[in-house]
Amino acid sequence: MNTPSELKYTKDHEWIKIEGNVATIGITDFAQGELGDIVYVDIDTVDDDLDNGAVFGSVEAVKTVSDLFLPIAGKVTEFNSELEAQPELLNTDPYGDGWIIKLEIADGADQSDLLSAEEYQAIIG
């Protein structure tokens, strides 16, 4: 299972890459493996200010739909438009071209719930 050490993770199987006050967010390799073939990504929260834990969209796989939870409070600034035509990027490159949103991190946003790669690995076994 691929779990890049430079990223942070959530118990809900999202990853987050923080660069200054901008965060890039996607789903983990573990999550895409559990979901199976992803056929649609629904994000309707661009330009919305959301709290930590809020649903920012959903991922539809062949047999299920799964909500996506924001790992840190902020404003959704961008959706990866490549996912409209190629939702399978979440399966083939979850930490690269399969990123889902970019977020402007809210001032003073709580990052205490974010997990290191080692902590996340311990959760998924």
Buried (B, 14 or more C-beta within 10 A) or exposed (E): EEBBEEBBBBBBBBBBBBEEEBBBBBBBBBBBBBBEEBBEBBBEBBEEEBEBEBEBBBBBBEEEEBEBBBBBBBBBBBBBEEBEEBBBBBBEBBBEBBBBBBBBBBEEBEBEEBBEBEEBBEEBE
